[in-house]
Amino acid sequence: MVKMSDQEGNRDNPYSFDDYVIVKNGFNFYRDDDFFQALIKKYIPINEFERIDSELRELSDIVSYRFKALATEANRLENRVKCTIIQHFDAYNHRIDKIKRCSETETLEREIFDLGLFDPKRNCPWSKFVKMFLLYQIGEAGVMCPIACTHGAVELLQKYENELESEAYKILTSLRDGIGGYGLGSQYVSEIQGGSDVPVNLVEAVFEEKEGSDGISNCWRLYGQKYFCSAMQADYAIVTAKPKNVPSSTRIAAFGVPAWLPGNKEREIRNSYTIDRLKQKLGTAELPTAEITYNGAVAYPVGPLDKGLADIVGIVLSISRLHVALGMAACLLKVAREAILYSQFRTAFGVPISSFPLMINQINDINHNAMRSAAGAFKVYSEYIHFKEELVSGIRELQKIDDLTERKRRYRLRELIMLQKIVVADDAPAIIRKAISFFGGHGIMEDFIDFPRLHRDSLIMELWEGPRNVLLTQIHRDFQRVAEWYTADDFVRDLLEGVDQETVKFLSTEFSRIISHDSLLRNDEETLEICRDWEKLSTDLFHIYQDQALVELNYKEKPLRFSKLLRKFKKKPEEEEILIEL
Ligand SMILES: Cc1cc2nc3c(=O)[nH]c(=O)nc-3n(C[C@H](O)[C@H](O)[C@H](O)COP(=O)(O)OP(=O)(O)OC[C@H]3O[C@@H](n4cnc5c(N)ncnc54)[C@H](O)[C@@H]3O)c2cc1C
C-alpha cells in the first residue's frame, strides 16, 4: 500500500468520514454495548432480568436512533436559539408567558414522559433506573432535567401521600400515575440572594381565606421572586417558601405549585406568577431556566410546614444529585465509545491515531473513567433501591432509627450521594474535554459531533443541586454530628469493603484527621490546609469506591473494534431507515 505522504497531489481528494458516521450512527446503546449489559447482569435481580433486558432492548432501538436524532436536531445551532424564546403577551394584551421550544425537543419530551418511568404499574425501581441510564446517553438536558425534577417531586409527594390535600394528591397522581397525562415536575428553591444558603429564602407563603381573582379561597398563596427556575415548561413545581403567621415562620416549607390552575393551561393563564426573563446559559441551552415572580400563586403544602428544608435537601435535591451522577456516567460511556472508535478510524502519519502511545494512555484513561463512573453510579443507586427508594430527610430523622446497622448504611448512602455528585460533576467536563481532543479540530465542530454541547452541559453539573464547596462543607459537618455513633474511620472501612487494607488504612487515617478539625469556616492557616486536603481526599475516596465497584463487576473487557462494527453495521440498513423516517 502506498503511504499518503508518498502520494502525488490529487485534486480529487477521496477522503471520507462515511465509515465513521456509519459506526457512530449504527451503534445501539444497549444491544451493542457489552459493558452496559454486564452492569445489567450484575445488578438486576434474576427474577426481573428477562423482562428488564427485553424492555431495554426495545427502548434502546428507539433511544439509539430516533431519540438521538431528535436531540441532535434540537441542538443544531439555529434551533438552539428557539429554545430560549418567551412570548410575554398575546395579540390581545393578555399576559401568557408562553415558552416556545424547538418542536423536536417537545416531541422527545412527550415520548420520554409517556414511558411512565415513575408509574409503578409500568416500571419497577430497577427498570426505571436502567431506562433513565439509557436515556441519559443522549444527554438531552431539556428533557432529562424535568425527568430528574419529576422523580424528586414524586418521592417527596409520596412520602406524604396519606396526608396530602386533594389538589396536592392530584399533582402526585399526574406526575406518577399519568392521570390526565404524565405531568412534568420542576423545583424552585434558589433566589437572587443565594442558592447555597436555602434558609435565607425570602419568598413568602400566606394563608388567605378571602377568595382570589382565580376563584379560590382558604388556600396558601406565594409571593416573591425565584431566580433559577429550570424546566419552566413543567406543569408543577416543588417550591420552597416561608409561611407567614405560623410559629415556624422563619423556617422553610415545601409546596406543590401548579403552573396553571385546572382548566387554565389551554387558556394560557398562569397560576398568578410571571416569568420575568429566560436566562441565557453557557450550557443546557434547550432547557428553559427562568426568573419568576409569584403574585399570589395557589400553593399546596407538602409535609409539615417546618420540615421543608430537610425534605427538600434530604429528598428532592438528593434525587437530583443521583441524577447528576447517573446522567453524567451514562453520557461518559457514550463519549468514551465515540472518541475511541474515532481514534481507530482516523489515521495520521500513516497509522490509526489510536496506535500512538500518548493516545493509548489517553484512551485507557477515558475508558476507565467512564466505566468506573458507570459502575459507581449503579452501586450507589443499588443502595437507594435497597432502601425501597425512600430517603431519610436529615440527620435528625436518621437518628430515630434504632437499628444501628441500618442507620449506618442509610448514613453511608446520604454521604455517598453527595460525594458522588461532587466527584462525577468534576470528572465529567475533564473527560469530555479529553475526548474532544481525540477529534482534533473536528471535536470543536457543533455539527460534527455532540461533544461541544455535552461539554457545556457538563460544566453546569458542578453548580446546580449543591455546588462542590457547599457539599464538601455539609459532609464535613455531618460527620461531626454523627461522631458519637459513626466514626470517620469506621465509615471508610465500611464504605471500602473489599479494597486492600493498606489503602483503606491510609484513607481512614487521613479522613479522621480532616473530620477531627472542628470547622471548615474559620479563616486560619490550619483550616486552609485542611480544606485543601479535604478537596483531594474526597475525590480519592470516591474514585477508590468507583474502582471497587468496577472490580466487583468482574467485567472481562472486550475492546471496541471499529472494523468489526463497520462490517456489522454495513450489513444492517434498517437503522438508517429509522433515521430517515424522522
Ligand atoms: C443552569 C442552571 C439551572 C438551575 N436551575 C435551578 C432550578 O431549577 N431550581 C433551583 O432552585 N435552582 C436552580 N439553579 C440554581 C443553583 O442551584 C444555584 O446556582 C446553586 O445552588 C448555587 O447558588 P448561587 O448561584 O446563588 O451561588 P452562591 O450560593 O452565591 O455560591 C457562590 C459560590 O460560593 C460558594 N459557597 C457558598 N457557600 C459556601 C460555603 N459554606 N463554603 C464554601 N464555599 C461556599 C459556592 O460553592 C459557590 O462556588 C440552577 C443553576 C444553573 C446554573
PDBQT file of the ligand as one rigid body, heavy atoms in Angstrom, charges set to zero:
ROOT
HETATM    1  C1  LIG A 601     -28.292  26.191  34.557  1.00  0.00    +0.000 C 
HETATM    2  C2  LIG A 601     -28.782  26.284  35.958  1.00  0.00    +0.000 A 
HETATM    3  C3  LIG A 601     -30.063  25.867  36.261  1.00  0.00    +0.000 A 
HETATM    4  C4  LIG A 601     -30.544  25.948  37.557  1.00  0.00    +0.000 A 
HETATM    5  N1  LIG A 601     -31.820  25.535  37.822  1.00  0.00    +0.000 NA
HETATM    6  C5  LIG A 601     -32.299  25.644  39.086  1.00  0.00    +0.000 A 
HETATM    7  C6  LIG A 601     -33.635  25.241  39.399  1.00  0.00    +0.000 A 
HETATM    8  O1  LIG A 601     -34.362  24.734  38.551  1.00  0.00    +0.000 OA
HETATM    9  N2  LIG A 601     -34.089  25.411  40.647  1.00  0.00    +0.000 N 
HETATM   10  C7  LIG A 601     -33.324  25.958  41.633  1.00  0.00    +0.000 A 
HETATM   11  O2  LIG A 601     -33.793  26.089  42.747  1.00  0.00    +0.000 OA
HETATM   12  N3  LIG A 601     -32.055  26.363  41.373  1.00  0.00    +0.000 NA
HETATM   13  C8  LIG A 601     -31.532  26.202  40.137  1.00  0.00    +0.000 A 
HETATM   14  N4  LIG A 601     -30.244  26.587  39.857  1.00  0.00    +0.000 N 
HETATM   15  C9  LIG A 601     -29.512  27.314  40.876  1.00  0.00    +0.000 C 
HETATM   16  C10 LIG A 601     -28.441  26.521  41.552  1.00  0.00    +0.000 C 
HETATM   17  O3  LIG A 601     -28.998  25.545  42.376  1.00  0.00    +0.000 OA
HETATM   18  C11 LIG A 601     -27.619  27.555  42.294  1.00  0.00    +0.000 C 
HETATM   19  O4  LIG A 601     -26.892  28.281  41.327  1.00  0.00    +0.000 OA
HETATM   20  C12 LIG A 601     -26.711  26.949  43.309  1.00  0.00    +0.000 C 
HETATM   21  O5  LIG A 601     -27.456  26.417  44.366  1.00  0.00    +0.000 OA
HETATM   22  C13 LIG A 601     -25.718  27.960  43.863  1.00  0.00    +0.000 C 
HETATM   23  O6  LIG A 601     -26.359  29.103  44.295  1.00  0.00    +0.000 OA
HETATM   24  P1  LIG A 601     -25.856  30.523  43.802  1.00  0.00    +0.000 P 
HETATM   25  O7  LIG A 601     -25.787  30.502  42.324  1.00  0.00    +0.000 OA
HETATM   26  O8  LIG A 601     -26.697  31.564  44.431  1.00  0.00    +0.000 OA
HETATM   27  O9  LIG A 601     -24.373  30.615  44.336  1.00  0.00    +0.000 OA
HETATM   28  P2  LIG A 601     -23.919  31.117  45.757  1.00  0.00    +0.000 P 
HETATM   29  O10 LIG A 601     -24.768  30.486  46.802  1.00  0.00    +0.000 OA
HETATM   30  O11 LIG A 601     -23.814  32.592  45.733  1.00  0.00    +0.000 OA
HETATM   31  O12 LIG A 601     -22.477  30.467  45.824  1.00  0.00    +0.000 OA
HETATM   32  C14 LIG A 601     -21.365  31.051  45.125  1.00  0.00    +0.000 C 
HETATM   33  C15 LIG A 601     -20.106  30.273  45.453  1.00  0.00    +0.000 C 
HETATM   34  O13 LIG A 601     -19.873  30.308  46.851  1.00  0.00    +0.000 OA
HETATM   35  C16 LIG A 601     -19.545  29.027  47.308  1.00  0.00    +0.000 C 
HETATM   36  N5  LIG A 601     -20.025  28.827  48.678  1.00  0.00    +0.000 N 
HETATM   37  C17 LIG A 601     -21.273  29.015  49.162  1.00  0.00    +0.000 A 
HETATM   38  N6  LIG A 601     -21.335  28.629  50.443  1.00  0.00    +0.000 NA
HETATM   39  C18 LIG A 601     -20.120  28.158  50.781  1.00  0.00    +0.000 A 
HETATM   40  C19 LIG A 601     -19.543  27.593  51.955  1.00  0.00    +0.000 A 
HETATM   41  N7  LIG A 601     -20.244  27.397  53.064  1.00  0.00    +0.000 N 
HETATM   42  N8  LIG A 601     -18.241  27.240  51.927  1.00  0.00    +0.000 NA
HETATM   43  C20 LIG A 601     -17.508  27.404  50.821  1.00  0.00    +0.000 A 
HETATM   44  N9  LIG A 601     -17.987  27.930  49.678  1.00  0.00    +0.000 NA
HETATM   45  C21 LIG A 601     -19.269  28.298  49.653  1.00  0.00    +0.000 A 
HETATM   46  C22 LIG A 601     -20.270  28.071  46.376  1.00  0.00    +0.000 C 
HETATM   47  O14 LIG A 601     -19.629  26.816  46.306  1.00  0.00    +0.000 OA
HETATM   48  C23 LIG A 601     -20.167  28.799  45.069  1.00  0.00    +0.000 C 
HETATM   49  O15 LIG A 601     -18.971  28.407  44.444  1.00  0.00    +0.000 OA
HETATM   50  C24 LIG A 601     -29.719  26.475  38.575  1.00  0.00    +0.000 A 
HETATM   51  C25 LIG A 601     -28.417  26.874  38.278  1.00  0.00    +0.000 A 
HETATM   52  C26 LIG A 601     -27.941  26.774  36.997  1.00  0.00    +0.000 A 
HETATM   53  C27 LIG A 601     -26.541  27.205  36.711  1.00  0.00    +0.000 C 
ENDROOT
TORSDOF 0
